[in-house]
């Protein structure tokens, strides 16, 4: 006998010992009656609702058995809040049906099988608590019934079930001015744009078509999974920032949400469709039509007023599988969003992403997460098991120019350009752009292969429309780079500066300078010469799953030698005549020197830990 569970609401019973016959019958009595036709020596009766049953059997010649003992199919436990205590004497557990028969204010997370709010009762899930349920949510429709999720609270459901009744989901945006736009999505359905911000001017609601902004009627019902931008209320100041609270009222979204078909090579404004945070890594990994970098608007820079309002497109923070970088922080004014995206997209959050091919994007319950405390950006990633060794660098001047970049040595990345781990700079700041360079791509985020080697180097470039002094500094580091020496080579001044001992300040004219700086992890002159040669010849060496890959982006490779640190020859391959060679015959856990000869006669040597 099997009993109902949170997932399967019915039970079953197996009857044995039948005399094998054709045209046998089983008669069900008790909570419900039913007749079953059987043959063979046993029979399983499924889909039994909770109740008490007996069964009798009859063979094909009208010989009837005695009834079975009473069989009780038990419903899952109901744990009811009566206004003072829970009916089971303790807080609900994951197998309980939760029922709120009186008003309730949460004091922590709540877990259950399903949840019902009785008519006329008001239940509030306070910040930062989460209501976890496997199955459906029911909010009865009687006057006065409310289920309220305060800002940063979450609703997470495991199964693709249909909810009944409305919730009220509150979302407080970062502080805004009247002319600031906030990027929204809806966690409920239906939700009209006007109800997100009723005091916004009628022509200040927009969606993005993949090509340009489109003014959208404020009475439009928001499409679940799409993003919209809405300007601040007309009553807000343009000099003083103020919190803004949006209330979403409707049936909470749950289960798979799939977009319309998206064209290849375009930017689209999407949005978290759930009343909980969304795991950005899982979203990227499970949607191969996306390039893999997400962009979050921060509205840090004040709007420039004139005949038309001018917004700074450098106010996007970025995130991909390597990590996140903060947006421009022009000043230290209160309300500036200086946080680095870390892996979770808050409920109600809209964001930009680019497609690499045509197709659809799908959100699923498996991507949902309870940490929902930060709006505009994801919070700290949960993928602690992946090896991540990362370094954030800032470039600034005394006038408030700012650009942050990230270089990360990440499990799964290679030293080639890959859209899921490498994010190109938007170059929206009219004064300053700062980036790393890889295979001709200017990157705000660059993922590189593990294991990390201190012989690795990364070219850095910048663009400035301002002549004068700028400073490059370490913002933060994690993984193996926390205690790693960090050097900045300035090829213009022919100097190497230890960024661990202090920031590096330099003077520049206006222009684009893609080759001025090199990020290094040693100041050894010999290694420097070899490493720079590697970059100029574009020889890339990486390893993954005990396979070494040597790649040339310009010339064909003629011959490869691999030595250990004692100079012993471990491997030699001649007449390669290809731009790539993969080697799988070497023992791992050793330091190797890889000598590569190209068709044009150039020779490079790369040191790596394998």
C-alpha positions in Angstrom: 0.0 0.0 0.0 1.2 3.5 -0.8 0.0 6.6 0.9 -0.6 10.1 -0.7 2.3 12.5 -0.6 2.8 16.1 -1.2 3.5 15.4 -4.8 1.0 12.6 -5.5 -2.3 13.3 -3.7 -3.7 9.7 -4.1 -2.8 6.3 -2.7 -2.8 2.7 -4.0 -3.3 -0.8 -2.7 -2.1 -4.1 -4.2 -4.5 -7.1 -3.8 -2.9 -10.6 -4.0 -3.9 -14.3 -3.9 -6.5 -14.3 -6.7 -7.2 -17.6 -8.3 -6.1 -17.0 -11.9 -9.3 -16.6 -14.0 -10.8 -14.6 -16.7 -13.7 -12.2 -16.1 -12.8 -11.7 -12.4 -14.2 -8.8 -10.6 -13.0 -6.6 -7.6 -15.6 -4.6 -5.7 -14.6 -1.5 -3.9 -16.7 -0.2 -0.9 -16.3 2.6 1.6 -15.5 6.2 0.9 -16.2 5.6 -2.8 -17.4 2.5 -4.7 -15.9 1.1 -7.9 -15.8 -2.2 -9.8 -12.6 -3.4 -11.5 -12.2 -6.2 -14.0 -9.1 -8.4 -13.2 -7.2 -11.4 -14.5 -4.1 -13.0 -13.0 -3.1 -13.6 -9.4 -2.8 -9.9 -8.2 -4.1 -6.5 -9.0 -3.1 -2.9 -8.0 -5.8 -0.3 -7.4 -4.5 3.2 -7.9 -5.7 6.8 -7.6 -7.5 6.2 -4.3 -8.5 9.5 -2.6 -8.0 9.8 1.1 -10.6 7.6 2.9 -11.4 4.1 4.2 -12.0 1.2 1.8 -12.7 -2.6 1.7 -12.5 -4.9 -1.2 -14.1 -8.2 -2.2 -13.2 -10.4 -5.2 -15.3 -12.6 -7.4 -14.0 -15.2 -9.8 -15.6 -15.9 -13.2 -18.1 -18.4 -11.8 -19.6 -16.1 -9.1 -17.5 -17.3 -6.1 -17.1 -14.2 -3.9 -14.4 -13.7 -1.2 -14.8 -12.2 2.2 -14.1 -8.5 2.4 -10.6 -7.3 3.1 -9.8 -5.5 6.4 -10.5 -1.8 6.3 -7.7 0.0 4.3 -7.2 3.6 5.3 -5.7 6.0 2.8 -4.5 9.0 4.8 -4.3 12.6 3.5 -1.1 14.5 4.0 -1.0 16.3 7.4 -2.7 19.7 7.5 -1.0 22.2 9.7 -3.4 25.1 10.4 -2.5 28.5 11.9 -5.3 29.5 14.3 -4.0 33.0 15.1 -1.9 31.8 18.1 -0.4 28.3 17.3 0.0 25.7 14.7 -2.4 22.8 14.9 0.4 20.2 14.9 2.1 22.1 17.7 5.1 23.0 15.6 5.9 25.0 12.5 5.1 23.3 9.2 7.5 20.9 7.6 7.8 20.2 3.9 5.2 17.4 3.9 2.5 19.5 5.6 -0.4 21.2 3.9 -0.2 24.7 5.2 -3.5 26.4 6.0 -3.8 30.0 7.3 -7.2 30.2 9.1 -6.3 33.5 10.8 -4.0 36.5 10.2 -0.3 35.8 10.2 3.1 37.6 10.2 6.1 35.5 9.3 9.1 35.4 11.6 11.2 33.1 9.4 11.1 30.9 6.3 8.1 28.5 5.9 8.1 25.2 4.1 5.2 23.0 3.1 3.5 20.7 0.6 0.9 23.3 -0.5 -0.6 26.5 1.0 -4.1 27.9 1.4 -5.1 31.3 2.8 -8.7 31.2 4.0 -11.2 33.8 3.1 -11.0 37.2 4.9 -7.5 36.5 6.4 -4.3 38.5 5.9 -1.0 36.8 5.7 2.3 38.6 5.4 5.6 37.1 4.4 8.1 39.6 5.7 11.5 40.5 4.4 13.8 38.5 3.8 11.7 35.4 4.4 10.7 32.7 1.8 7.6 30.6 1.5 8.7 27.3 0.0 6.0 24.9 -1.3 6.1 22.0 -3.6 2.6 22.4 -5.1 -0.2 24.9 -5.5 -0.9 28.1 -3.7 -4.6 28.9 -3.1 -5.7 32.4 -1.9 -9.5 32.4 -1.4 -11.4 35.2 -3.0 -13.5 36.5 -0.1 -13.4 40.2 0.7 -10.3 41.1 2.8 -8.2 38.1 1.9 -4.6 39.1 1.3 -1.3 37.3 0.9 1.4 40.0 1.0 5.1 39.5 0.1 7.1 42.4 1.4 10.2 43.7 -0.4 12.9 41.0 -0.6 10.5 38.2 0.4 10.1 35.2 -1.9 7.7 32.5 -3.0 9.3 29.4 -4.4 7.4 26.4 -5.9 9.0 23.2 -7.1 6.3 21.7 -9.3 4.6 23.1 -12.4 1.2 23.6 -10.8 -1.5 26.2 -11.4 -2.0 28.8 -8.6 -5.4 30.2 -7.6 -6.0 33.7 -6.3 -4.0 36.9 -6.1 -1.0 37.9 -4.1 0.4 41.3 -3.4 4.1 41.4 -4.2 6.0 44.6 -3.2 9.3 45.6 -4.8 11.4 48.6 -3.7 13.7 49.9 -6.4 17.0 51.6 -5.7 16.5 55.3 -5.0 15.5 57.2 -8.1 14.9 60.7 -9.4 11.9 61.8 -11.5 13.7 61.4 -14.8 15.3 58.0 -13.9 14.1 54.8 -15.6 13.7 51.5 -13.7 13.9 48.2 -15.5 10.9 46.1 -14.4 9.3 42.7 -15.1 6.2 41.2 -13.5 6.2 38.3 -11.0 2.4 38.0 -11.3 -0.3 37.9 -14.0 -2.1 39.9 -15.1 -0.3 43.2 -14.3 -0.7 46.5 -16.2 2.2 48.8 -16.7 0.3 51.7 -15.2 -0.2 49.9 -12.0 3.6 49.6 -11.5 3.9 53.4 -11.5 0.6 55.2 -11.7 2.1 58.7 -11.6 4.5 58.3 -14.5 3.7 60.3 -17.6 1.8 58.3 -20.2 4.6 58.4 -22.8 7.3 57.1 -20.4 6.5 53.4 -20.5 8.7 51.5 -23.0 9.6 48.0 -24.2 12.5 47.1 -26.5 11.9 45.6 -29.9 15.3 44.1 -30.4 16.2 47.2 -32.5 14.8 50.3 -30.7 12.7 51.6 -27.9 8.9 51.5 -28.4 6.5 53.7 -26.4 4.0 51.3 -24.9 0.4 52.1 -23.9 0.3 52.4 -20.1 -2.8 50.2 -20.0 -0.9 47.3 -21.6 -0.8 44.0 -19.6 2.9 43.1 -19.1 4.1 40.0 -20.9 5.5 37.5 -18.4 9.2 37.1 -18.9 9.7 40.4 -20.8 11.3 43.5 -19.4 10.0 47.1 -19.5 11.4 50.5 -18.5 9.3 53.0 -16.7 10.3 56.5 -15.7 10.0 57.8 -12.2 6.7 59.4 -10.9 6.1 62.9 -12.1 5.9 64.1 -8.5 9.5 63.0 -7.8 12.4 65.5 -7.6 15.2 65.5 -10.2 17.8 66.4 -7.6 16.9 64.3 -4.6 16.7 60.6 -4.9 13.8 58.7 -3.2 12.8 55.1 -2.7 10.1 53.8 -5.0 7.8 50.9 -4.1 5.9 49.1 -6.8 3.0 46.7 -5.9 2.3 43.8 -8.2 -1.2 42.3 -7.7 -2.2 39.1 -9.5 -1.7 35.3 -9.6 1.9 34.4 -8.9 3.8 33.1 -12.0 5.0 29.5 -11.7 6.4 26.8 -14.0 8.0 27.1 -17.4 7.9 30.5 -19.1 9.0 30.6 -22.7 9.6 33.7 -24.8 8.5 34.5 -28.3 11.0 33.6 -31.0 14.0 36.0 -30.8 16.1 37.0 -33.8 19.8 36.2 -33.9 22.4 39.0 -33.1 20.0 41.4 -31.3 19.7 42.7 -27.8 16.4 41.9 -26.0 15.0 43.2 -22.7 13.9 40.2 -20.7 12.8 40.0 -17.1 12.6 37.6 -14.1 9.1 36.2 -14.3 8.9 34.8 -10.7 8.2 36.2 -7.2 11.7 34.9 -6.2 15.3 35.4 -7.3 16.5 33.7 -10.4 19.9 32.0 -10.6 21.7 33.8 -13.4 24.2 31.0 -14.1 21.5 28.4 -14.6 19.6 30.9 -16.8 22.7 31.4 -19.0 23.6 27.7 -19.1 20.1 26.5 -20.1 19.5 29.1 -22.8 22.1 28.5 -25.6 20.6 31.1 -27.9 22.1 33.8 -25.6 25.6 35.0 -25.9 25.8 34.7 -22.1 26.3 38.3 -20.7 23.5 40.0 -18.8 23.3 43.8 -18.4 21.6 45.6 -15.5 20.7 49.2 -15.5 21.7 51.3 -12.4 20.7 54.9 -13.2 23.8 56.2 -11.3 24.5 59.2 -13.5 22.2 62.2 -13.4 20.2 62.9 -16.5 21.5 65.7 -18.7 18.5 68.0 -19.3 18.0 70.0 -22.5 15.8 69.8 -25.6 16.0 66.0 -25.0 16.9 64.0 -21.9 20.4 62.3 -22.2 21.0 59.1 -20.4 24.4 57.5 -19.9 24.6 54.0 -21.4 27.6 53.2 -19.3 25.2 52.8 -16.3 24.9 49.0 -17.0 26.5 46.6 -14.6 27.4 43.3 -16.3 27.4 39.6 -15.4 28.3 36.3 -17.0 29.7 32.9 -15.9 33.0 34.5 -15.0 31.4 37.0 -12.7 30.2 40.6 -12.6 31.5 44.1 -12.8 30.0 47.2 -11.3 28.6 50.1 -13.3 29.9 53.6 -13.5 29.9 55.4 -10.1 30.4 59.0 -11.1 30.2 60.3 -7.5 29.9 59.0 -4.0 26.4 60.4 -3.7 23.8 58.6 -1.7 21.8 56.2 -3.8 24.5 55.3 -6.3 24.4 51.6 -6.9 28.1 50.4 -6.6 27.4 46.7 -6.1 29.0 44.0 -8.3 26.4 41.5 -9.8 27.1 38.1 -8.3 24.7 35.6 -9.7 21.0 36.2 -8.8 18.4 38.3 -10.6 15.9 39.8 -8.2 12.1 39.4 -8.5 10.7 42.2 -10.7 14.0 42.8 -12.4 14.4 43.5 -16.1 17.7 43.0 -17.8 19.3 43.2 -21.3 21.0 40.2 -23.0 22.1 39.5 -26.6 21.2 36.5 -28.8 23.8 34.5 -30.7 21.2 32.6 -32.7 17.5 32.7 -33.3 15.2 30.8 -30.9 13.3 31.0 -27.6 14.4 31.7 -24.1 12.9 29.6 -21.3 12.7 30.3 -17.5 12.1 27.3 -15.2 11.3 26.6 -11.5 14.8 24.9 -11.3 16.3 28.4 -11.8 14.5 29.9 -8.8 16.4 30.9 -5.6 15.4 32.2 -2.2 18.0 35.0 -1.9 16.0 38.0 -3.2 17.5 41.0 -1.3 19.1 43.1 -4.0 17.3 44.8 -6.9 19.0 45.7 -10.2 21.7 43.0 -9.7 22.2 39.4 -8.7 23.6 38.6 -5.2 26.4 36.3 -4.3 26.5 33.2 -6.5 25.7 29.8 -5.1 28.2 28.0 -7.4 30.9 27.8 -4.7 32.0 24.3 -6.0 33.3 25.8 -9.3 36.9 27.0 -9.2 36.9 30.8 -9.6 40.0 32.9 -9.2 39.1 36.5 -10.0 40.6 40.0 -10.1 38.6 43.3 -10.4 40.5 46.4 -11.6 39.2 50.0 -11.6 40.3 52.9 -13.8 39.4 56.3 -12.5 40.3 60.0 -12.4 39.7 62.8 -9.9 36.8 64.1 -12.0 34.7 61.0 -11.4 35.4 58.9 -14.5 35.1 55.2 -13.6 35.3 51.9 -15.4 35.7 48.4 -13.8 36.9 45.2 -15.5 37.1 41.6 -14.4 39.7 39.0 -15.3 38.8 35.5 -14.0 40.4 32.1 -14.1 37.3 29.9 -14.2 36.5 26.2 -14.4 35.0 25.7 -17.8 36.6 28.7 -19.5 39.5 28.6 -22.0 41.9 31.3 -23.1 39.9 31.7 -26.4 37.0 34.1 -26.8 33.7 32.5 -25.4 30.5 34.4 -25.1 29.4 32.7 -21.8 32.6 33.7 -20.1 33.7 36.8 -22.0 31.6 40.0 -22.1 32.4 42.8 -24.5 32.5 46.4 -23.2 29.4 48.5 -24.1 31.7 51.6 -24.5 28.8 53.8 -23.4 30.9 56.2 -21.3 31.6 59.3 -23.4 34.9 60.0 -21.5 36.5 56.7 -20.6 36.5 53.0 -21.6 38.8 50.4 -20.0 39.0 46.8 -21.1 41.1 43.7 -21.5 42.0 42.5 -25.0 41.7 38.9 -26.3 41.7 37.9 -30.0 40.7 41.4 -31.0 37.8 41.6 -28.6 37.6 44.4 -26.0 36.2 42.8 -22.9 34.7 44.2 -19.7 34.7 40.5 -18.4 37.3 38.0 -19.5 37.3 34.3 -18.5 40.5 32.4 -18.7 41.4 28.7 -18.3 42.3 27.0 -15.0 44.7 26.1 -13.5 46.0 29.6 -12.9 49.7 30.1 -13.8 51.7 33.1 -12.7 53.3 33.2 -16.1 50.0 34.2 -17.7 49.6 37.8 -19.0 46.6 39.8 -20.1 46.8 42.8 -22.4 44.8 45.8 -21.2 43.6 48.8 -23.2 41.6 52.0 -22.8 40.0 54.9 -24.6 39.9 58.4 -23.2 38.5 61.7 -24.5 40.1 63.4 -21.5 43.9 64.2 -21.3 45.4 64.1 -17.9 46.0 61.8 -14.9 44.2 58.4 -14.4 44.7 55.7 -11.8 44.5 51.9 -12.1 43.8 50.1 -8.9 42.8 46.7 -7.5 39.1 46.7 -6.4 39.0 43.1 -5.0 40.2 39.6 -5.7 39.0 36.1 -4.8 40.2 32.5 -5.0 43.9 32.0 -5.6 44.3 35.6 -6.6 43.7 36.9 -3.0 47.3 36.5 -2.1 48.8 36.5 -5.6 51.3 39.2 -6.6 49.6 41.6 -9.2 51.8 43.7 -11.5 50.9 46.3 -14.2 53.3 46.8 -17.0 53.3 50.2 -18.7 54.8 49.7 -22.1 54.9 53.4 -22.8 57.1 54.1 -19.8 58.8 50.7 -19.9 58.0 50.1 -16.2 56.4 47.4 -14.1 54.3 48.5 -11.0 53.3 46.3 -8.1 49.6 47.0 -7.6 49.7 45.3 -4.2 51.9 48.1 -2.9 49.7 50.9 -4.2 47.7 52.2 -7.1 49.3 53.2 -10.4 48.8 56.8 -11.6 49.8 57.7 -15.2 49.3 60.6 -17.6 47.6 60.2 -21.0 46.6 62.1 -24.0 43.2 61.6 -25.7 42.8 58.6 -27.9 42.6 54.8 -28.0 45.5 52.8 -26.4 45.0 49.1 -26.8 48.6 48.0 -26.2 49.8 50.3 -23.4 49.2 48.0 -20.4 49.8 44.3 -19.6 48.5 42.6 -16.5 51.1 40.3 -15.1 51.7 38.1 -12.0 55.5 38.3 -11.9 58.0 41.0 -12.6 60.6 38.5 -13.8 62.1 40.1 -17.0 62.8 36.7 -18.7 59.3 35.5 -18.2 58.0 38.9 -19.3 59.8 38.6 -22.7 58.4 35.2 -23.4 54.9 36.1 -22.3 54.7 39.2 -24.4 55.9 37.3 -27.4 53.1 34.8 -26.8 50.5 37.5 -27.0 52.0 39.2 -30.0 52.1 35.9 -31.9 48.7 34.9 -30.5 49.7 31.5 -29.2 47.2 30.2 -26.7 47.8 27.2 -24.4 45.1 25.8 -22.2 44.1 22.6 -20.6 40.8 20.9 -19.8 40.0 17.4 -18.7 43.7 16.3 -19.0 43.9 17.5 -22.6 46.4 20.3 -23.5 45.3 22.5 -26.4 47.8 24.7 -28.3 46.2 27.2 -30.6 47.7 29.7 -33.1 45.3 32.4 -34.3 47.6 33.6 -37.2 50.1 31.1 -38.6 49.9 27.3 -38.8 51.9 25.4 -36.2 54.9 23.5 -37.6 56.3 21.7 -34.5 55.6 21.5 -30.7 58.1 20.4 -28.0 57.0 19.9 -24.3 59.7 19.8 -21.6 59.5 19.4 -17.8 61.2 21.9 -15.6 64.5 19.9 -15.6 64.6 20.2 -19.4 63.7 16.6 -20.1 61.8 16.3 -23.4 58.4 14.7 -22.8 56.7 15.2 -26.1 57.5 16.2 -29.7 55.2 16.5 -32.7 56.4 17.5 -36.2 54.7 18.5 -39.4 51.5 19.6 -37.7 50.4 22.0 -40.4 47.4 23.2 -38.5 46.4 26.1 -36.2 45.5 23.8 -33.3 47.0 20.7 -31.6 45.5 18.7 -28.8 47.7 16.5 -26.6 46.3 13.9 -24.3 49.2 11.6 -23.6 50.9 13.4 -20.7 50.7 12.9 -17.0 49.0 15.7 -15.1 50.1 17.5 -11.9 53.4 18.8 -13.2 54.9 22.1 -14.5 55.5 22.1 -18.3 57.4 24.2 -20.8 55.6 24.2 -24.2 57.8 25.4 -27.2 55.8 26.2 -30.3 57.3 26.8 -33.8 55.2 28.5 -36.4 55.3 28.3 -40.2 56.9 31.8 -40.3 59.7 30.6 -38.1 58.6 32.4 -34.9 59.2 30.5 -31.7 57.4 30.9 -28.4 57.7 29.1 -25.1 54.9 29.0 -22.5 55.0 27.7 -19.0 51.9 26.1 -17.5 50.8 24.0 -14.6 49.1 20.9 -16.0 
